[in-house]
């Protein structure tokens, strides 16, 4: 029995490690709200489409829609959607791009829609990198003329992915994204009495400043367009301001007056600004 203290120490260490994993899982779940419901199809918008399966980094199979531009494309846009539902729910926000002359690949993260696996904050970054690799190897497109459009969680995720793998990306459009994982979680917890007391335990399990979108945007050298609604009730407008301030030149700031969460691309004037940025970057 002489080793009892050591055994107890190992048990306590294992229990603490298990608790940390459990807390991390609890914190990350607040970022993901996937489902498998079909909200719309490309045919709803008269779009030609191809179902694509992308090999994920850990054996996942990621479902995507390839939406080609009719005729010669000006370039190709990778769309990283927000944290709710699946690719079909976000289709209305990008269905206008093919007619404007841009191919689009819109994909579901692991655990969303028809993609396998379970989402995690690091996992969705890896999924975005896998989608970029697919585009670079896709027949018939110019891998040197890519743009990435990330919205909400997808904006934060796209920033991290493109910072790791920028080849061929000529423009990054960041719509309604948060600048800090712990920052946005702290704001959400402050607004919810049941979560407020858990925040000190949960926040340290989330990615820290070195992995934040704010750190990623500062490393980018391609043009960045940051857009954010001034009345965004989900991710405050100040997150967009911070991301734009941290970005290098050339950069553009597109506030959406009175805009709510990711509703900017429903407005014709905002679409026009985005199209001009795409044309300038991918011409």
N, C-alpha and C positions, 0 to 999 in steps of 0.2 A: 504493500500500500504506500510505499515511499514515494511513488510517482503521482499520488493523488493531486497535489497542487498543480503539477504540470498538466495532468488530464483536465482538471477544472479550467485551467487557463486556456487550453485548446478548445474546450467546449464553449467557453465565454467568447473566445475569438471567433469561432464558427457562428455562434448566435449573432454576434454583432455584424459579421459579414453578411449573414442572411438578412438581417434587418435592414442593412444598407441597400441591398439589392431590392428588397421589397419596397423601401421608401422611394428608390429611384424609379421603380415601375409605377408607383402611385403618382409621382410627379409627372412622368412622361405621359401618362394616360390623359392628362388634362389638355394635351396638345393634339390629340387625335380623336376624330369622330367619324370613322368610316362606316359605310354601309354598302350593300350590294344592289340596291334598287336602281332600276333604269328610269332616269328622269327625262331623257331625250336621246335621240340618235342622230347621227349625221344626216340621215334622210329627212329628218324633221326640218332641216335647214337647206335641203337640196344639195348637200355636199357629197361629192365622191369620197369614199373612205375605204381604207384597208385595215382590218384587224391585224395587229402586230403583236408578237410575243417576244419580249426582250429577256435574255438570260440575266437574272439578278446575281449579285455577288456571292450569295450564300445558298445557291440552289433555288432561289425563288424564281417564279415565272411572272414577269410583269406584263400586264395587258396595256396596250396603247392603241390609239387611233392615228393612222397616217392620213392626213387631209391634204391632198396635193392641190396646188394652184392650177386652175385651168390655163393651159398654154405654158409659155416659158416663165419660170418663177424668177422673181427678183432675189430670192434668198429663202432660207428655211428658219423657222422659229420653233424652238423647244418650249413647250408650255408646262410649267410646274404649278399645279393648282393648289388651292387652299386646303384647310384641314378637315373639311366636312364632306360627307357623302362619298362621291367618286367622280371620275372623269365626266360622266354624263350630266352631272349637275352643274358643272362648270363650262360645259360646251357653249352656252349662249354668249359667254364673254369673249370667245375667240373664233366663233363661227364666221365672222366677217373677214378674217384675214386671208383665206384662200382667194376669195373674189378680188381682194386688193392686190393679189399677185404674190402671195407668200405661202409656201408649203408650211404645214404645221404638224408637229408630232406632239400629241397630248397624251400623257401616260398616267397610270395609277401607281402610287407607291405600294409597297408590300402591305397586304392586308386590306387594301381598298378595292372595291369593285370585283373584277375577275382576277386580280393579282393575288398570288399566294403569299403566305408568311404573316408576320405580325409587325406593325410599325414600331419604330424607335427613332429617336432624334438622330442618331448616327446612321441608322439604316436608311432613312429617307434621303440622306445626303449621298450614300452609296448608290441608291436607286437612281438618283439624278445623274450621277457619273456614268452609270450603266446606259442610261438613255442617251447621254452625249456620245458615248462610244458607239452606240448603234447608229446614230446619225452620221458620225464621221465615216463609218464604213458602208453606209447605204448607197446602193447603186443609183446613179442618175442625179445626185445632188453635189453641189460644190461644198466640200467640208471647210473651205476657207471663208464661207459667207453664211455664218450662223448668227442668230440672235437668240437670247433666252429671255422669256417672259415669266417671272415668278410672282405669284400673288399670295399675300398673307403668309402662312407657313411656308408656301412655295417660294416666296421672295427671300425669306431668311435662308431657306435650304439652298436655293439657287446661288446665292451669294457665296456660301461656303463651297459649293461644288465647283463653281467657275473659278474661284480663287485657287483651287487645287489643280484644275485642268482647264486652262484658258484657251487652248489651241483652237483657232478658227472662229472664236466668239468675238464678233465685232461690236456687239451692243448687248448690254444687260438692262432690262426694264424691270424695276422693282416696284410693285404695286401693293401698298397697304401692309408692308412688312414691319415686324418688330426688330428693334436694334439689339436686344439683350434677352436671353432666355430667362435668366433669373429676374430681370427687370419686369418683363411682361407677366411672369408668374406672380411676382410680388404684388403687382397692381391688381391682378385678378383676385388674389387672396384677400387683399385689403377691402375689396368690395363684397366679400362673402364671409359672414360671421362664422360659419362652420369651418372654413378653411383658415381663418386668421391665426388660430392657435397652432395649426400644423405648419405654417409657413417656415418658422425657423428650422424645422426638421427636414422639410422637403426641398427648400431652395438650394442648399449645398449639394444636393444630388444631381442638379442640372448642370449643363455645360457652363464653364466659367468664362471670364472675359476673353481669354485667348482664343476661345472657340465661338465667340459671339459673331453674329452678322456684322456688327460694328467693326470688329477687327478684320473680317474678311473684306469688306468694301474698301478699306484703306489700302489693301494689297493689290487691288485691281488696276490695270493700266489701260483697259479698253474704255470707251465711252459708257457712262452709266446714266440712265434716266430714272429718277426717283419720283413716284407720284403717290399722293396720299390725300384722302378726303379730310377736309377741315372739321367735319362733324362725325368722324369715325368713332363709334361708341365701343368698338371691339378692341382695336389697337389704336391708341391715341395718336393724333397728328404729330406730336412731338417726336415719336419714333422715326417718322419719315424725315423730319427736320434734322435729326441727329445723323441718320444715314447719309443724307445729302452732304452735310457739313464734313463728314469724315471721308467722303469719296474724293479721289484725285480728279483733276481736270483731264480731259474734257467731261463735263457732267452737266446735267439739266435737272432743274427742279420744277415739278408740275403739281402745284397744289390744286385740289378740286374743291372749289368753293361750295360749302354746304354738303359736300359728298360724304356718304356713309361708307361702310366697309366694302371694299372692292366693287363699288358701283361706278367707278370712273369710266370704264370701258363701255358702259351703256349710253354714254353721251357722245354725240357726234363731234363736238369740238375737241374733246379729249382724244378720240380716235384719230382725228386729223393730226394732232400734235404727235401722237405715237407713230403714225404713218410717215410723217416727215422725218422723224428720228430714224426709222427703219430705212427709208430711202437714202438718207444721208450716209448711214453707216454701211449699207450693203450695196450701194451703187457700184 
